[in-house]
């Protein structure tokens, strides 16, 4: 199975921002789009061994409200990141398959200092490379 690597906060939140406003049960993706997050649990998401898209799934979260290590959870239609100390980079991956060419739409909310990168094959796309006004 081919996995598309995606940072939790960004890709999953492609649907969660609207889920939070409208409610998880009422959200519907635009025609032709597939939701990566069901608004209820972490089904369709996983950790995997290594950094390559063909690495095997190390821990799948189907039917679970939270990742095994507690870094990610689903609650009230929102996919949430729970940063740990020390700050370790942990990527969450979708288990869905996609064609070679696809369009990604997303909305997200992130706290100051959050890593807002999205990994889609290569390289990382930065969504918030700007200075925070103080």
N, C-alpha and C positions, 0 to 999 in steps of 0.2 A: 504494500500500500504506500502511496506517495503522500507524504505529509507536507503541508505548507506551514513554515515556521512563522509565528506571529507573536508579538508581544501582547501579553494579556490585556493590559490597560487599553491599548489602542484598537486592536482588531475586534476584540470581544465587545468593546464599547461602541462598536459600529452600530449596534442595535440597543445597547443598554441605556443610553441617554434618553432615547424616546421611550423605552420601557418604563423608566422611572417617572416620566411625565404622564404617560398614557396608561400605565399599568402593563404588566407582562402579558396578560391574556389578550389585550386589545391590539398589540403591536403587530403589524404586517409589513414585511419588506416590500419595496417597490417591485412592480412586475419585472420578472427576469432576474431578480436578486435572490440569494439564499442567505438566511440569517445564520450566523455562526454561533449565536447564543440563544438558548430557548427561553431565557428569562426566569427559569425555575431552579436549575442545577447546572453542574459542570459537564453534563453529557456532551460528548463530541470533543472534549479537551483532554490533554495528556501531558505528561513529562516524557522525555525520551532520552535514551543513552546517547552521549556524544553531541556533536554540533552539526551533523550532516542530516539532510532531510530523509535519507534512507536508513537512518539508525532505527533500531527497534523501539517500540513503546516500552518505557520503563514503568510507568504508573498511569493507568487510565482512570478517569474520574466519572465515568458514566453512572448516573443516578445518585451521585454524591453532591451534597451541598457545599463541601469544601475539599480542597486538595489535602492529601495525606499530611503534608507538613504545615498546613494552615496558611500558606502564603496567599492563596486565592480562594474566594468563596462567592457564592451566589445568594443574594437576599433581596427580596422585594423587587425583582426584575432588574437588579443591578449586579454586574460583575465587579467584584471588589478585590483590590490588592492590599495585602497586609504586610508592609515592609518589616523585615526582621533585622536584628542587630547581631553580629555585624552585617552590614549591607552586602548581600550576596546577589549576584545576577542569576535569576532563575527565569527561564523562558517557559511559557506555556504554549502548547502547539495544538492547532486544530487537527482532528483526525479526518476531516472531510477532504475529498479529492477534488481538484479543480483542473480545468484545461490549461494548456500552456499560456494562453492569453486570457486575462480576466480583468474586470474592473472592481476595485475595492472602494466601497463607500463606508465612512465611519464618522462617528462623533464620540468625543471623550471629554472627561473632566479629569484634570490631574493637579495635584498639589504642587506648590513651588518646589523646585529641585527634583521633581519626578523625572525618570528617564522616559521620554516620550517616543522612543524609537520603535519602528515597525520593521521586522525582518521578513522580507519577501524574497526568497531565494538568495539574493545578494544585491547590493550592500544594504546596510541599515539606512532607512529613511528617517530623518529627524523632523518631527512635526512641530517642535517648539524651540527652535534655535533662535531665541531672542533674549534680550536682557529684561529682567523683571524690574518694572518701575518701583521705586521705593518711596 
